[in-house]
């Protein structure tokens, strides 16, 4: 059972408690920014605990043996823990990338406008508004949500590379010649 407490200004800490049928706690993890419980059909369940402002690797990994948590040592499970938050909260990561990219895209769009006073005003407003939105975004992502900023940046870089690859193909001379 995942147990959440109120973080007030920061992320609500979460911990995992293993309880028996009467509700008695048999074992528990320390509270953290995020706990991912991964149960595979071919192996026992693993518990990954992420903590800190910029978690990428899990702080701790445990194997769930019946009613006890047994620490798992070794780098393999810590490395395996890198993409698990994406699987656990994929929609949150997509939303964070999209909302983080909007101010950048607005500034790019304003900068692409024709030269003149209107363009300068648009760039200024997009820059100021985008800065405010990005600061609020950073506060929400880093301090309030359980999302990992390094993973958001990795997803954003991957999405940007895919976008550029698709956009590059569309603007290639072969594609332009075919449309004429």
Buried (B, 14 or more C-beta within 10 A) or exposed (E): EEBEEEBEEEBBBBBBBBBEEEEEEEBBBEBBBBBBBBEEEEEEEBBBBBBEEEBBBBBBBBBBEEEEBEEBEEEEBBEBBBEBBBEBBEEBBBBBBEBBBBBBEBBEEBEEBEEEEEBEEBBEEBBEBBEEBBEEBEEEBBEEBBBBBEBBBBBBEEBEEEEEEEEEEEEEEEEEEEEE
